[in-house]
Every structure is written in C-alpha cells, then in structure tokens.
Amino acid sequence: MSKADIRQQILTQRAAIEPPARLLWDQLIFERAHKHRAFQLAHRVHVYRTVRDEVETMPLIEYAWGIGKDVYVPVVAPGATRMRHCRVTWRTTWREGSFGILEPENPDERDIVDEPSFFDESSAIIVPMVAFDRSCNRIGYGKGFYDAFLRTVRATTIGVAYELQRVMNTAANEHDVPLHCVATQERWYVAPTTTP
C-alpha cells in the first residue's frame, strides 16, 4: 500500500469517529501525553493547533500555560517551504492561516523563531500525523514541513493519534523522521531506541 493510499484510508476512518468517542479519546490522549516526563520537564513546548479531525491539542496548550511553560505553535506563510514558530500566550488572538490551521493574528516579530535548533533538549514537541506504526514512524499530510523541522531539532518528539491511525507499515524512507513516542487513547508506542 502506498503512502497516498494509507493517507486516504486513515483520513476517511478518522473523519468517521463519532463525536462522543472523539471527546473521550481526546481526553484520554491528553491525560497520557501531558504526563510524559519530557513534557513535564520541558522549558518550552511546541504544539500544533488542531485542524479537521485531528486529536484536540488545546488542553495541552492550556495545561502548559498553566504550569508556566513557553508555548510555541507552527506558522506557515502562503507559499512558504518551511515552518516558522511563534510563541503564544492566553492573550493570543487567532486567525485561520495556511491549510485552514489557526495561527496567531498579527504576531510580534520578537515572538517568532526561525531556527529549529532553538528547540533543544529542554523542549518537547507535540507532532500531528495521519498514520503511524509501532516503531513510531509517521505519515504526515505530504507537504514535508514537519519532517524538515524534526530533522534539525534535539527535542523529544511526542506524537498524538487515535489507535485507528496505527498501521502495520508506513513505508518509511530515508527522508522520514521517526518520533520518540506516540500516545493514543489506549497506550504508548515507543521507538525502539528510546524510552518514554
């Protein structure tokens, strides 16, 4: 099965999740992910904003604010080939940006980070995905933004996904960057060379 086929199949299945199940699963994933040691110890966290049928991440953002962490979200300008990263607070106002994803409205340039190495060992990154396998290889949306970003960071990478997004094989290649771990509503998956 090609990545495109896997992507289409999983997106269809994810969109079909009933709202009561989605609410419960999002809560279970939040409870698992925010307790990860790297997330707890991180000085700064990078968290995607949910779009379409992804796992809801606002509880992770609000929790991180509540315990005093700096929170960053990805920002992609129209036509850009890489992500920038913007610090957000509870005062941030949001607008729809590229790909329909919420981004900070009129961010202060002092809050923008261009260099991925900023996200070092004292950081944790919550990563979106379409599908993943037991070794924490992921399939994204095909644009390559996160793979380019993750190739150059030293932070712990934590995927969040529903159990139905797990596949036997993601057809990973040399350009794909495996995550350290993935939290679903049922369990943790940990890459072979890491510990949660």
Secondary structure by P-SEA (a helix, b strand, c coil): ccaaaaaaaaaaaaaaccaaaaaaaaaaaaaaaaaccccccccbbbbbcccccccccaaaaaaaaaabbbbbbbbbcccccbbbbbbbccccccccccccccccccccccccccccccccccbbbbcccccccccccccccccaaaaaaaaccccbbbbbbccccccccccccccccccccccccccccccccccc
